[in-house]
Amino acid sequence: MKFAPVAQNPLEWIGLKAGLVPTPLAYSHFGFMASKFLLEAVDKGIFEAIGHSNVSLEDICSACSLHPRGVKSLLGVLATMGLLKQRKNLFYLTRKSKKWILKDSPDSLYWLMMFDNRVCIKWMEYVGTFLESGKGLQYHETFNEEEWFYYQKAMEAAASVTSREAPSKIPVPAGATTMLDIGGSHGLYSVALCKKHSSLSSTILDLPGAVENAKPILEKYNMGERIVHQAGNVLTEDIGKATYDVIIMASVAHHFTAEENKKVAIKAFDALKPGGIFTILEVLRADEIKYNGNMLSALGDFFFALSSTSGTWSLQEIREWQKEAGFIHYKKATFLTIPGYVAITGRKL
């Protein structure tokens, strides 16, 4: 998937096809504006102020304590994004805004946008330094309490949709009773799998800061003792021998180096019972740099290199980690909700 300039009339179509439109500006000059303007609208509460009603400019400004001059212009930008509409002097949200942005939606990405605006956007100042040094921010090692809060809420939002697909993508063995969820602090994947498999219980292994801030999230799902947190780092923690039927690692491999991912795969193999499965969930990176490649995958690779000195991985690389650890290839399943997101499962004989 990618985003790109789209013609809105025949003349613009001709200009694009003839190469007369300076399309790089769509990404450089206008792209960063669009992102920041939307994030500020979310952060300032504009979408929540409109909610499920039809409201005036004055109503929005009063609810958010904002000035009408700036808000009126911002509403015009949001309308071009397809996020709201105007009828006479009243504004209302479109279906996509109600689904993806409003906090009360089960599919809401509100907290991911808040994390982007209050934490991630600061990282962009480091891009030039990263290109010179090759060293990422390693943000897990530097988060303060507030940043951990936004991070955990963002990860919950990001997993809210994919975790619903997960039970159909992860081949849990019949009669499985024990599961290890590596780096799954918010617990959504554990909750989804344990609800589908009544005999299954899960231990979530994650960093102490993540566990502390994720406990309130997990408690909302009322899973009792079936899902518990364990503070620790999978790279250094003893995760046992022949202990689990299922081990999953969702959206974590992009924070590890190749050698660290190999180490995790070996530890997972040892910690699984015979017949157990190890599933890695990730957005895949293309094997080659392509002119018209998957932009989301490419952006993700650079973003995680910037933030963690790692990046996304190819299907071949992930399968090699599992193969070298002793797993046989068992299943690859593609998700519908995030383009390029897959579950790659190896099985221990």
C-alpha positions in Angstrom: 0.0 0.0 0.0 1.1 3.6 -0.6 -0.3 7.1 -0.6 0.3 9.4 -3.5 -1.1 12.5 -5.3 -4.6 11.8 -6.8 -6.1 13.9 -9.6 -9.5 15.4 -8.9 -10.3 16.6 -12.4 -9.2 15.8 -16.0 -6.8 18.7 -16.2 -5.0 17.5 -13.1 -4.9 14.0 -14.5 -3.2 15.3 -17.6 -0.7 17.2 -15.5 0.2 14.2 -13.5 0.5 11.9 -16.5 2.7 14.5 -18.4 5.0 14.8 -15.4 4.2 18.5 -15.0 3.1 18.3 -11.4 6.0 18.4 -8.8 4.9 15.3 -7.0 7.8 15.1 -4.5 6.2 18.1 -2.8 3.2 15.9 -2.0 5.5 14.1 0.4 7.9 16.8 1.5 6.0 20.1 1.7 2.4 19.0 2.1 2.9 15.6 3.7 4.4 16.8 6.9 1.7 19.5 7.1 -1.2 17.1 6.7 0.2 14.8 9.4 0.8 17.5 12.0 -2.5 19.3 11.3 -4.4 16.0 11.8 -2.5 15.0 14.9 -3.1 18.5 16.5 -6.9 18.2 15.7 -7.0 14.9 17.6 -4.8 16.2 20.4 -6.9 19.4 20.9 -10.1 17.4 21.1 -11.8 18.6 17.9 -13.1 15.2 16.8 -14.4 14.5 20.3 -16.1 17.9 20.4 -18.0 17.0 17.2 -18.6 13.4 18.2 -21.8 11.9 16.8 -23.6 15.3 16.5 -23.9 18.2 14.1 -22.1 21.2 15.7 -21.2 24.8 14.9 -17.8 26.3 14.7 -18.6 28.2 17.9 -19.5 24.9 19.6 -16.2 23.3 18.7 -14.2 26.3 19.8 -16.0 26.6 23.1 -15.6 22.9 23.9 -11.9 22.9 23.1 -11.0 26.4 24.2 -9.6 27.3 20.8 -9.7 30.4 18.5 -12.2 30.3 15.6 -9.7 31.7 13.1 -7.4 28.7 13.2 -10.1 26.1 13.8 -12.1 27.2 10.7 -9.0 26.7 8.5 -8.2 23.4 10.1 -11.7 22.1 9.5 -11.2 22.9 5.9 -8.1 20.7 5.8 -9.9 17.8 7.7 -12.7 18.0 5.2 -10.3 17.5 2.2 -9.1 14.3 4.1 -12.6 13.0 4.1 -12.8 13.2 7.9 -15.7 15.6 8.2 -18.4 17.4 6.3 -20.3 20.7 6.5 -24.0 21.2 6.1 -25.0 24.8 6.2 -23.2 26.1 9.3 -22.9 22.8 11.1 -20.0 20.2 11.0 -20.3 16.4 11.4 -17.9 13.5 11.2 -17.7 11.0 8.4 -18.0 7.3 9.0 -14.2 6.8 8.8 -13.6 9.4 11.5 -16.2 7.8 13.8 -14.6 4.4 13.3 -10.9 5.2 13.4 -10.6 8.4 15.5 -13.3 8.7 18.1 -12.2 7.3 21.4 -15.4 5.4 22.0 -15.0 3.3 18.8 -13.8 -0.3 19.2 -11.5 0.4 16.3 -10.2 3.7 17.5 -6.6 4.8 16.8 -6.9 7.8 19.0 -4.2 6.8 21.4 -1.8 5.9 18.6 -2.3 9.4 17.2 -1.7 10.9 20.6 1.5 8.9 20.9 2.6 10.2 17.5 1.9 13.8 18.4 3.3 13.9 21.9 6.2 11.4 21.6 7.1 10.2 18.1 7.1 13.6 16.3 10.1 14.7 18.5 12.1 11.8 17.0 12.0 13.3 13.6 14.5 15.9 14.7 17.0 13.0 15.1 16.7 11.7 11.5 19.7 13.6 10.2 21.9 12.4 13.2 20.7 8.8 12.6 21.7 9.0 8.9 25.2 10.1 10.0 25.7 7.7 12.9 23.5 4.7 12.1 22.6 4.5 15.7 18.9 4.5 16.6 17.2 6.1 19.6 16.7 2.9 21.5 13.6 4.5 23.0 12.7 1.6 25.3 15.8 2.5 27.3 14.9 6.2 27.7 11.1 6.4 28.2 9.8 8.4 31.1 6.6 7.5 32.9 4.4 9.7 30.7 6.0 8.3 27.5 5.5 4.7 28.7 1.8 5.6 29.2 1.3 6.9 25.7 3.3 4.0 24.3 1.2 1.4 25.9 -2.1 3.0 25.0 -0.8 3.4 21.4 0.2 -0.3 21.2 -3.3 -1.3 22.5 -4.9 0.8 19.8 -2.6 -0.6 17.0 -3.4 -4.2 18.1 -7.1 -3.6 18.6 -8.0 -4.8 15.1 -5.2 -7.3 14.3 -5.8 -9.1 17.6 -9.3 -9.9 16.5 -7.9 -11.6 13.3 -5.1 -13.4 15.2 -7.1 -16.5 16.4 -7.8 -17.4 12.8 -4.1 -16.9 11.8 -2.3 -18.6 14.6 -2.6 -22.5 14.5 -2.9 -23.2 18.3 -2.5 -27.0 18.8 -5.6 -28.8 20.0 -5.7 -29.1 23.8 -3.0 -26.4 24.3 -2.9 -25.1 27.9 0.2 -22.9 28.2 1.2 -19.9 26.2 4.0 -17.3 26.3 3.3 -13.9 24.8 6.7 -12.1 24.2 6.5 -8.3 24.4 2.7 -8.4 24.4 2.2 -6.1 27.4 -1.3 -4.8 26.5 -2.5 -8.4 26.4 -4.8 -8.2 23.4 -3.4 -11.2 21.5 -3.4 -13.3 24.7 -7.0 -12.3 25.4 -8.1 -13.1 21.9 -6.5 -16.5 21.8 -7.5 -17.5 25.4 -11.1 -16.5 24.6 -11.1 -18.8 21.6 -9.3 -21.7 23.3 -10.9 -22.3 26.7 -8.1 -24.5 28.1 -5.4 -21.9 27.3 -3.7 -19.6 29.8 -1.0 -17.1 28.9 2.0 -15.4 30.5 3.0 -12.0 29.0 6.7 -11.4 29.2 7.7 -7.7 28.8 9.9 -5.0 30.1 9.2 -3.7 33.6 8.1 -0.3 32.4 5.8 -1.8 29.8 4.2 -4.2 32.4 3.7 -1.4 34.9 1.8 0.7 32.4 -0.1 -2.1 30.8 -1.7 -3.7 33.9 -4.7 -1.3 33.8 -5.2 -2.2 30.1 -5.3 -5.9 30.7 -7.5 -5.6 33.7 -10.3 -4.2 31.5 -10.7 -7.7 29.9 -11.4 -9.5 33.2 -9.3 -12.6 32.3 -8.4 -13.2 36.0 -5.5 -15.6 36.5 -5.7 -17.0 33.0 -3.5 -14.2 31.7 -0.6 -12.8 33.9 2.3 -10.4 33.4 5.9 -11.3 34.0 8.4 -8.4 34.0 11.6 -9.3 32.2 13.6 -9.1 29.0 13.3 -12.2 26.7 17.0 -11.8 25.6 18.2 -12.4 29.2 15.3 -14.1 30.9 15.2 -17.9 31.4 11.9 -18.9 29.8 12.1 -22.5 30.7 12.4 -25.9 29.0 9.4 -27.7 27.3 7.0 -25.5 29.2 4.7 -24.0 26.6 2.4 -25.2 23.8 2.3 -21.8 22.1 4.8 -18.9 22.0 3.9 -15.7 20.0 6.0 -12.6 19.4 3.8 -9.8 17.9 5.4 -6.6 16.5 8.6 -7.1 18.5 11.1 -8.6 16.0 11.6 -5.1 14.4 13.2 -3.9 17.7 15.8 -6.7 17.7 18.9 -7.3 15.6 19.2 -10.5 13.4 21.3 -12.2 16.0 18.9 -11.3 18.8 16.0 -12.7 16.8 17.9 -15.9 16.2 18.6 -16.1 20.0 14.9 -15.6 20.7 13.9 -18.3 18.2 16.4 -20.8 19.9 15.0 -20.0 23.3 11.4 -20.4 22.1 12.3 -23.8 20.6 13.7 -25.0 23.9 10.8 -23.6 25.8 8.1 -25.3 23.7 6.8 -28.8 24.2 6.9 -31.2 21.3 4.2 -30.2 18.8 4.3 -26.6 20.1 4.3 -23.6 17.7 6.2 -20.3 17.6 4.5 -17.5 15.7 6.2 -14.2 14.7 3.8 -11.5 13.7 5.3 -8.6 11.7 5.0 -6.3 8.7 7.3 -7.8 6.1 10.1 -5.9 4.3 10.5 -6.5 0.6 13.6 -8.5 -0.4 14.6 -5.8 -3.0 14.2 -2.1 -3.1 11.6 -1.4 -5.8 10.4 1.7 -7.6 6.7 1.0 -6.9 7.2 -1.0 -3.7 5.1 -1.2 -0.6 5.5 2.3 1.0 4.1 1.3 4.4 6.7 -1.5 4.6 9.5 0.8 3.6 8.4 3.6 6.0 8.2 1.0 8.8 11.7 -0.3 8.1 13.2 3.2 8.3 11.1 4.2 11.3 12.2 1.2 13.4 15.8 1.6 12.3 15.6 5.2 13.5 13.9 4.2 16.8 15.5 0.9 17.6 18.6 0.5 15.3 16.8 -2.5 13.7 13.9 -2.5 11.2 11.5 -4.8 9.5 12.5 -8.2 8.2 11.8 -10.2 5.1 9.9 -13.5 5.0 13.0 -15.4 4.2 14.9 -13.9 7.1 12.2 -14.8 9.6 11.9 -18.3 8.3 15.7 -18.7 8.5 15.6 -17.8 12.2 13.0 -20.4 12.8 14.7 -23.1 10.7 18.1 -22.6 12.4 16.4 -22.9 15.8 15.0 -26.3 14.7 11.4 -25.4 13.7 9.8 -26.8 10.6 7.8 -24.3 8.5 4.2 -24.7 9.4 2.1 -21.7 8.2 2.1 -18.2 6.8 -1.1 -16.2 7.2 -1.7 -12.7 5.9 -3.9 -10.1 7.8 -6.5 -8.0 6.1 -6.4 -5.1 8.5 -2.8 -4.0 8.2 -1.3 -4.3 4.7 1.8 -6.5 4.7 1.2 -7.8 8.3 1.7 -11.6 8.5 1.8 -14.4 11.1 4.7 -16.8 10.4 4.5 -20.0 12.4 7.1 -22.6 12.9 6.4 -26.0 14.6 8.5 -28.0 16.9 8.4 -31.7 16.1 
